[in-house]
Amino acid sequence: MGPPLADQTILTSAEEFAARKLRTVGVVGLYGVESRCAFKEHLESATVVAIHTSFLKYLRALFGASFGELSRNSEIHELERLMSLPDLRAN
């Protein structure tokens, strides 16, 4: 179940989707805490930015304030992990 929808949000039904001859162009998702996308066809950069921005807004609605904290914590964890790796360079 996703986040509650704002009053002005209107979902497109499957029937209307088909009637308007809409089609999917790809997927957007999370890889760790980074958003990633893969498109079936070339899209204008403004369209890609709009999709990315909308996805981030959805995540913020879904996770609330914890999204920023989750992101920061994962960055700190990754930096700590990198710093703990042994130095394999010859001195």
C-alpha positions as CSV (number, residue, x, y, z in Angstrom):
1,M,0.0,0.0,0.0
2,G,1.5,3.4,-1.0
3,P,1.3,6.7,0.7
4,P,-2.0,8.5,1.0
5,L,-2.8,10.4,-2.1
6,A,-3.4,14.2,-2.1
7,D,-6.9,15.3,-2.8
8,Q,-5.9,16.7,-6.2
9,T,-4.3,13.4,-7.3
10,I,-6.2,11.5,-10.0
11,L,-5.2,8.0,-10.9
12,T,-5.7,6.6,-14.4
13,S,-7.6,3.4,-14.5
14,A,-6.4,0.5,-16.6
15,E,-9.4,1.0,-19.0
16,E,-8.6,4.7,-19.5
17,F,-4.9,3.9,-19.9
18,A,-5.8,1.6,-22.8
19,A,-8.4,3.8,-24.3
20,R,-6.0,6.8,-24.4
21,K,-3.4,4.5,-26.1
22,L,-0.9,5.2,-23.3
23,R,2.1,2.8,-23.0
24,T,4.9,2.2,-20.6
25,V,8.3,3.7,-21.5
26,G,10.4,2.1,-18.8
27,V,10.9,1.6,-15.1
28,V,12.0,3.8,-12.2
29,G,13.2,2.3,-8.9
30,L,15.7,2.3,-6.1
31,Y,19.1,0.7,-6.1
32,G,20.2,1.1,-2.5
33,V,19.2,4.7,-1.7
34,E,19.8,5.9,-5.3
35,S,17.0,6.2,-7.8
36,R,17.7,4.5,-11.1
37,C,15.7,4.4,-14.3
38,A,15.7,2.4,-17.5
39,F,13.8,3.5,-20.5
40,K,12.7,1.5,-23.6
41,E,13.1,4.5,-25.9
42,H,14.8,7.9,-26.0
43,L,13.1,10.6,-23.9
44,E,13.7,14.3,-23.9
45,S,15.9,15.3,-21.0
46,A,13.1,17.5,-19.6
47,T,10.8,14.4,-19.5
48,V,13.5,12.3,-17.7
49,V,13.9,15.1,-15.1
50,A,10.2,15.3,-14.6
51,I,9.9,11.6,-14.0
52,H,12.9,11.6,-11.6
53,T,11.5,14.6,-9.7
54,S,8.1,13.0,-9.4
55,F,9.7,9.7,-8.2
56,L,11.6,11.5,-5.5
57,K,8.5,13.4,-4.4
58,Y,6.7,10.0,-4.2
59,L,9.5,8.6,-2.0
60,R,9.4,11.6,0.3
61,A,5.6,11.1,0.7
62,L,6.2,7.4,1.3
63,F,9.0,7.7,3.8
64,G,8.5,11.2,5.1
65,A,11.3,12.8,6.9
66,S,13.1,9.5,7.4
67,F,14.1,9.4,3.7
68,G,16.7,12.1,4.2
69,E,18.0,10.5,7.3
70,L,18.1,7.1,5.6
71,S,20.0,8.6,2.7
72,R,22.5,10.4,5.0
73,N,23.0,7.3,7.2
74,S,23.7,5.1,4.2
75,E,26.3,7.6,2.8
76,I,28.1,7.7,6.2
77,H,28.0,3.9,6.4
78,E,29.5,3.6,2.9
79,L,32.2,6.0,3.7
80,E,33.1,4.2,6.9
81,R,33.2,0.9,5.0
82,L,35.5,2.4,2.3
83,M,37.8,3.8,5.0
84,S,38.1,0.5,6.7
85,L,39.4,-1.3,3.6
86,P,43.0,-2.3,3.8
87,D,45.5,-0.2,1.8
88,L,47.0,-2.6,-0.8
89,R,49.3,0.0,-2.3
90,A,53.1,-0.8,-2.2
91,N,54.9,1.8,0.0
